[in-house]
Amino acid sequence: MSRIESQAKGRRAYARQRLGTDFRGRAPSVMLPDGHPEPRVENGSKELVMRIVMFGLAVVAGVLCGLYDLGSGRTLITALLVAAASFTLAIVRPSSAWMTAVLVALGVPAVYLWATVAQRAIPYPPSPHVAATLLALLPAVGAALVAVFLHRIVIGEQGATSTR
Protein backbone atom coordinates (compact mmCIF):
# COMPACT_ATOMS: atom_id res chain seq x y z
CA MET A 1 0.00 0.00 0.00
CA SER A 2 1.39 3.39 -0.96
CA ARG A 3 1.78 6.33 1.38
CA ILE A 4 -1.10 8.21 -0.28
CA GLU A 5 -3.45 5.23 0.00
CA SER A 6 -2.58 4.77 3.68
CA GLN A 7 -3.24 8.48 4.35
CA ALA A 8 -6.60 8.26 2.59
CA LYS A 9 -7.48 5.14 4.58
CA GLY A 10 -6.54 6.93 7.80
CA ARG A 11 -8.69 9.93 6.89
CA ARG A 12 -11.67 7.70 6.15
CA ALA A 13 -11.18 5.92 9.48
CA TYR A 14 -10.97 9.26 11.25
CA ALA A 15 -14.14 10.47 9.51
CA ARG A 16 -15.98 7.26 10.42
CA GLN A 17 -14.87 7.60 14.03
CA ARG A 18 -15.69 11.31 14.43
CA LEU A 19 -18.61 11.86 12.06
CA GLY A 20 -20.27 8.48 11.87
CA THR A 21 -21.54 6.98 8.66
CA ASP A 22 -24.14 7.86 6.08
CA PHE A 23 -27.28 5.85 5.40
CA ARG A 24 -25.28 3.30 3.39
CA GLY A 25 -22.82 2.65 6.21
CA ARG A 26 -19.98 4.50 4.50
CA ALA A 27 -17.95 7.29 6.06
CA PRO A 28 -18.32 10.68 4.38
CA SER A 29 -15.33 11.65 2.30
CA VAL A 30 -13.13 14.13 4.12
CA MET A 31 -10.21 15.88 2.47
CA LEU A 32 -7.58 17.16 4.90
CA PRO A 33 -4.68 18.83 3.12
CA ASP A 34 -1.36 18.58 4.91
CA GLY A 35 -0.87 21.25 7.54
CA HIS A 36 -4.58 21.99 8.03
CA PRO A 37 -6.26 21.30 11.34
CA GLU A 38 -8.73 18.48 11.72
CA PRO A 39 -12.39 19.47 11.30
CA ARG A 40 -14.25 20.51 14.40
CA VAL A 41 -17.18 18.36 15.38
CA GLU A 42 -19.63 20.33 17.48
CA ASN A 43 -22.10 19.02 19.95
CA GLY A 44 -25.39 18.47 18.11
CA SER A 45 -27.74 19.67 20.84
CA LYS A 46 -25.72 22.83 21.48
CA GLU A 47 -25.70 23.52 17.74
CA LEU A 48 -29.47 23.12 17.56
CA VAL A 49 -30.05 25.45 20.52
CA MET A 50 -27.80 28.09 18.97
CA ARG A 51 -29.64 27.88 15.66
CA ILE A 52 -33.01 28.23 17.37
CA VAL A 53 -31.78 31.24 19.35
CA MET A 54 -30.33 32.92 16.26
CA PHE A 55 -33.46 32.29 14.20
CA GLY A 56 -35.63 33.56 17.06
CA LEU A 57 -33.56 36.75 17.29
CA ALA A 58 -33.83 37.18 13.53
CA VAL A 59 -37.61 36.86 13.61
CA VAL A 60 -37.91 39.31 16.52
CA ALA A 61 -35.61 41.83 14.79
CA GLY A 62 -37.58 41.49 11.55
CA VAL A 63 -40.92 42.02 13.25
CA LEU A 64 -39.57 45.07 15.11
CA CYS A 65 -38.29 46.53 11.83
CA GLY A 66 -41.66 45.84 10.24
CA LEU A 67 -43.54 47.51 13.09
CA TYR A 68 -41.28 50.54 12.81
CA ASP A 69 -41.93 50.74 9.07
CA LEU A 70 -45.66 50.27 9.55
CA GLY A 71 -45.84 53.12 12.06
CA SER A 72 -43.42 55.60 10.51
CA GLY A 73 -43.33 54.88 6.78
CA ARG A 74 -39.64 55.81 6.66
CA THR A 75 -38.39 53.23 4.23
CA LEU A 76 -34.74 54.27 4.24
CA ILE A 77 -34.43 54.02 8.01
CA THR A 78 -36.22 50.67 7.92
CA ALA A 79 -33.74 49.43 5.31
CA LEU A 80 -30.86 50.56 7.53
CA LEU A 81 -32.39 48.80 10.55
CA VAL A 82 -32.87 45.60 8.55
CA ALA A 83 -29.29 45.81 7.27
CA ALA A 84 -27.91 46.46 10.78
CA ALA A 85 -29.81 43.52 12.26
CA SER A 86 -28.72 41.19 9.45
CA PHE A 87 -25.12 42.37 9.70
CA THR A 88 -25.02 41.85 13.47
CA LEU A 89 -26.52 38.36 13.32
CA ALA A 90 -24.22 37.36 10.45
CA ILE A 91 -21.12 38.56 12.31
CA VAL A 92 -22.14 36.58 15.39
CA ARG A 93 -22.87 33.40 13.44
CA PRO A 94 -21.67 33.40 9.82
CA SER A 95 -22.83 29.84 9.16
CA SER A 96 -26.45 31.00 9.48
CA ALA A 97 -26.02 34.32 7.67
CA TRP A 98 -28.35 33.57 4.76
CA MET A 99 -31.18 32.24 6.86
CA THR A 100 -31.04 35.01 9.45
CA ALA A 101 -30.93 37.67 6.71
CA VAL A 102 -34.01 36.20 5.04
CA LEU A 103 -35.86 35.91 8.36
CA VAL A 104 -35.07 39.52 9.28
CA ALA A 105 -36.15 40.75 5.86
CA LEU A 106 -39.38 38.76 5.83
CA GLY A 107 -40.42 40.43 9.08
CA VAL A 108 -41.36 43.61 7.21
CA PRO A 109 -43.83 42.03 4.75
CA ALA A 110 -45.11 39.74 7.52
CA VAL A 111 -46.14 42.77 9.60
CA TYR A 112 -47.88 44.34 6.60
CA LEU A 113 -49.62 41.04 5.88
CA TRP A 114 -50.76 40.84 9.51
CA ALA A 115 -52.03 44.44 9.35
CA THR A 116 -53.95 43.69 6.17
CA VAL A 117 -55.50 40.46 7.49
CA ALA A 118 -56.37 42.06 10.84
CA GLN A 119 -57.88 45.01 8.91
CA ARG A 120 -55.70 47.50 10.74
CA ALA A 121 -55.28 50.97 9.34
CA ILE A 122 -51.98 51.29 7.51
CA PRO A 123 -51.03 54.96 7.81
CA TYR A 124 -48.29 54.80 5.17
CA PRO A 125 -49.17 52.07 2.67
CA PRO A 126 -46.26 50.81 0.57
CA SER A 127 -46.32 51.90 -3.02
CA PRO A 128 -47.31 50.42 -5.50
CA HIS A 129 -48.35 47.32 -3.52
CA VAL A 130 -47.65 45.49 -0.27
CA ALA A 131 -45.33 43.18 -2.23
CA ALA A 132 -42.91 46.13 -2.47
CA THR A 133 -41.95 45.38 1.14
CA LEU A 134 -40.12 42.29 -0.16
CA LEU A 135 -37.43 44.73 -1.27
CA ALA A 136 -36.20 44.53 2.34
CA LEU A 137 -34.41 41.38 1.19
CA LEU A 138 -31.85 43.47 -0.68
CA PRO A 139 -30.25 45.31 2.26
CA ALA A 140 -30.59 42.25 4.50
CA VAL A 141 -28.77 39.87 2.16
CA GLY A 142 -26.25 42.54 1.18
CA ALA A 143 -25.37 43.25 4.81
CA ALA A 144 -25.10 39.53 5.57
CA LEU A 145 -22.71 39.04 2.65
CA VAL A 146 -20.55 41.95 3.82
CA ALA A 147 -20.53 40.54 7.36
CA VAL A 148 -19.44 37.09 6.20
CA PHE A 149 -16.76 38.64 3.99
CA LEU A 150 -15.43 40.75 6.88
CA HIS A 151 -15.56 37.77 9.22
CA ARG A 152 -13.44 35.73 6.84
CA ILE A 153 -10.94 38.56 6.46
CA VAL A 154 -10.60 39.22 10.19
CA ILE A 155 -10.81 35.64 11.49
CA GLY A 156 -9.35 34.01 8.40
CA GLU A 157 -10.51 31.12 6.27
CA GLN A 158 -9.44 28.67 8.96
CA GLY A 159 -11.81 30.05 11.59
CA ALA A 160 -14.76 30.58 9.28
CA THR A 161 -17.56 28.15 9.77
CA SER A 162 -18.87 26.41 6.70
CA THR A 163 -22.54 26.13 5.89
CA ARG A 164 -24.27 22.82 5.62
Protein Blocks (a to p, Z undefined) as FASTA:
>chain_A
ZZklmmmmmmmmmmmmmnopafkopacdddddehiacdddddfklmmmmmmmmmmmmmmm
mmmmmmmmmmnopaklmmmmmmmmmmmmmmmmmmlmmmmmmmmmmmmmmmmmmmmmnopa
cfbacdfbfklmmmmmmmmmmmmmmmmmmmmmmnopklpccdZZ
